[in-house]
C-alpha cells in the first residue's frame, strides 16, 4: 500500500470511521398533502345559478381560493379551441352551387389573405361580378346574401335556415326578393356592391360572425338601404348572435323583415332609421324570458 493511502486510512481511523462513505440517513416521513389546498369550497350563489340556467355565457363560475376551479379553466380552453377552429374553417368549393345558390367570391385569393386583407373581402372579383350581372334578378326590393364571414361553420350550419326563413318573411309581405346567393371570403361591405349591381332597395348580408367562447356557429345580419359602394357602418343596422342558443333563425328572420319594412317605409337605414314604432316587436321584451339553456361541458377534470 502506498504512503498516501496509509496516511488517508490513518486519518479515517483517527476520525473514528474507516469506511469511505457513511451510512445513508433514513428518509423522513412527510405528511400527505391536504385534499383541498384552499378551505373555501366552490359554491354558486342562488342568483347566479338561476341566471346561468337561461344563458350559455360564463355566469356565476365562482372561484377556488384566488383562482378559477380547474373545470372552469379546462372549459375555457376547450371553448377557445372551438372559436379558433371556426375562424380557421373555410367554405368548401362548390358548396353554394350544391345548395342551389349563386356562387360568388370576393377578391381574396385564400383564407390567409382573407384574415389579413379585409379590404379585398369587400369587393367581388371580376368573374363573380360578371356572374352576378348575367344571372341575378334585378330591380328587387330585398337582396339577401349568405356569406362565410369569420365562421364558415355558421354559414354551413344555420345559414341556409336563416336565408330561407328571411326570404319567406319578405315574400309574405309582398316584397320582391333577389336571387339566392352565397359569397365566399366575404366581409360585410360586400353587400354594397352586390346590392348596387342588382338594383336592390335593401341589401342584407347574413354571415358568420366572429366566434366567441364555445360559440363558433353564430350568424350576424347587416342591412343597408339603397346599397352602393361607399356606404359606411353608420348607414347599416345589424343583428348578431343568431344561432340555436341565441336568437333562433326563425325569430331573427321575422325581426329582420320588420327592420327591412321600416327601411322601405322611411327610405333610410343606419343611425337615421327610427325603430321606435317596432321596438316592442324586435327587442328582447317581445320574446320574454328565454327557455332554460344547457351549456355543453366539453371537458371535465378527474377526482
N, C-alpha and C positions, 0 to 999 in steps of 0.2 A: 504494500500500500504506500502511496506517495506521501511525502511530508505534508502536503497541503490537505490531503484527505484526513490524515491523522489529526491535524490541527482543527479541522471542521468537526470531526467526530468528538474530539475532546471538548470543544465549545458546546456541543449539544448535550453532552453528559453533564457539563457544569451547569447548564441551564435546567437540568432535570428532565430532559426528554431527548432520547437518541433517535426517534423516528423523524423522517424528513418533513412530514406534514401532520398536524394534529388531527384528532378525530373530528368529523363534521358535527356541528351543533344540531340539536333536534329542532325541527321546524315548529314554530309557534302556532298555536291554534287560533285561527282567525274567525271571528264571529260572522255568521251568514248575514248578507245584506237584508234590510227590511223589505217586505213585499211592496211597499209604496214608498217612494222617495219623498213625496210630499204628503202631508197628513190630510189635506183637504180633498175629499172625494169629489169627482166630477159630478156636477148636478146642473140640470137645466131648469131655469125658472118657469113658473106656471105661464106667464105671459109669452115668453119665448117659445115654449112648447106649443102653445095654441097658434101663435103666428106662423111657426115653422110648418104647421100642418097645411097651410094654404099657399106655400111657395116652395120652390126648389132652391131658393137662394140660401146662402150660409147665414142662417139666423139662429142666435142662441147656441153657438157651438161650445161655449164655456171654456174653461181652462183647467189645467192641472199645474198648480203652483204658478209660475210666471209664464208658462208656455201652453200651446195648444196640446190637446190629447193626441196620442200617436195616430189614432184612427183618422182624426181630422187632417193631420199633416199628410198622411198617405192618400186620403181622398182628394185633397187639394192638388197634389202632384199628379194623380191619375186624371183629374179633370183638366188640368193644364195640358196634359198629353193629348186629350181629346180635342182641345182647341187647336193645338199645333197640327194635329192630323187633318183637321177640317181646312185649315188655311193651305196646307200642302196638297190637298186633293185637287184634281183637275177634271173638268167636264170632258168625258171621252169623245173622241172623234165620231161623228155620226149620231150622237145621242139625240140631237134636235130633230134630225130627219126621221129617226126611228120612232119618235113620239109625235109625228105629224106636224112639226113646227118648221117654219122657215129658218134655216141655219145661217146665222150671221157671226161675224168675228170683228173684233177691234183691230187696231193697227199693231197690237202687241204680237210678238213672234213666239214667245214661250212663257211659261209660268214665272220663271226667274225675272224676266223683263217686266212682267205684269206687276210684280211686287215693287220693283224699283222705279217704274215709269208710269205713274197714274195718268199723266197727260195722254199717253198713247192709248190708254183704255177708254178715253172719252170720244174717240172718233172711229168710224168704220174704216176698214181697209177698202181698197178700190174694188175688189171682187165682190165684197158684201154690199157695197153701195150700189153697184150695178145690179146685183141680185134683188135688192130691195126695190129699185126703180122698176124692174121688169115684172116682179111677181106680187108685190104688195098692193092691197086695195088703198086707194087714195081718197081724200076728202071725207074722212070719217070723224065722228065725234070723239071717240076714245081709242087710243092705241096702247094696248098692254104689251110689255116686253119682258119676257122671262130671261134672267141672266144669272151667271155663276157668281159674280162678285167675289167676295172673300170666303165663300163657302159653297163649293160645288156640291157638297153633301146636301145642303139645304135645297139647292136648286133641283137636284135629282130626287129629293125626298118629298117634301110637301109643296114644292114649287108648282107642279102640274095641278095639284088640287086647288091652290090659290088662284092660278091663272084661269082655270075653268070656272071656279065659283065667281070670280070677279067679272068675267065675261058674261056669265049668266045674269048677274045682278044688273049690269049695264043694259043688256038687251031687254030685260023685263021693264026697264024704264023708258024704252023706246029709242035708245041711242044706237047709232051705228058703231060697230066695233071693228077694228082693223084686223088684218091677217095675223093669226097666232104665230109668234116667232120667239126664238131664243138666241141670245148673244153670248159668245164665249170671250173670256178675258175682258169683261165689261166693267166699267165704272159708271157711277150714277149719271154723269152728264152725257153719256151716250144717248140717253133718251131725247136730248135736244136735237141731234142730227137726224135720228130716226123719225121723230115726230114732225120735224120740219120737212123732211123728204116726202113723207106720205100725206102731208097737209092735215094733220090731226089737230083738233081743237084742244084736246087734253092728251098728254102722254103720261104713262105710268110704268115705271120700271120696277119689277119685282125681283130682287136679287139677294143672294146670300149675304148676310151681314157679318161683320167682324165677330168671330166666335168669342163667347165668354166662358167662364169656368163650367165645364160639363155641358155647355150648350153650343154644339157645333152645327146644329141644324136650324138655326134661326134665320128668318127672312125679314127684309125691310122693304118697304114700298115708298117710292118717291114720285110725287105727282107735280106736274107743271102745266099751266095754261099757256096756249099758243107757244109750244116749244120751238125754239130756234137756237142756233149756236150763239153763245154769248150770254145766255141766261145764267144767273148766279144762284147760290143756295138760298138767298133771300127771296127768290121767286118760287121756291118749292115748298111743298108740305109733305111730311113724311110720317110713316108709322113703322115702328120697329118691334122686335120681339114677337114675330109671328111664327108660332110653332105649336106643337101639341100641348106643351106645358106652359105656354104664354097665352097670347091671343090666338085662338084657333083660326085656321084659314077661312072657314065659312063665316065666322064672325067678322074677321078682318075684311073679307070681301064686301060685306054689307056696309061696313063703316067707310071703306074706300069709295064705294059708289056714292054714299052720301056726300063725301067731300068733293067728288067729281061733279056731282049735281050743283053744289054751291059754286064751283068754279065756272060751270057753264052758265049759271044764272047771273053771277056777278061779273063775269068776264075778266077775272083776275085770279091770282094764286099767290102763295107765299105770305109775306107779312101783311099784305093788303087785303087778304081774304078774311071776311067776317064769318066766323063759325059759331057765333053766339046762338043763332037760331036752331042749330042742331047739336049743341053741346051736350044736352042730356041724352042724345042718341048715339054719340060717338065716344063719350067718356066712359071711365070705369063704372060710374054710377049706373049706367044703362044696364050693365050685366049683373050688378050686385056682387056679393062675395063669390070668389071662385071656389069651386068644389075642392076638397082636400087633394093635395098633390103628394106624390111619393117621390122622394129624392133617391135615385138609384145609387146604392152603395157599391162602388166599383172595387174597392179593396177593403180588407179587414186585417188588423194585426192579430197575432196569436195571443194566448192567455198570458 
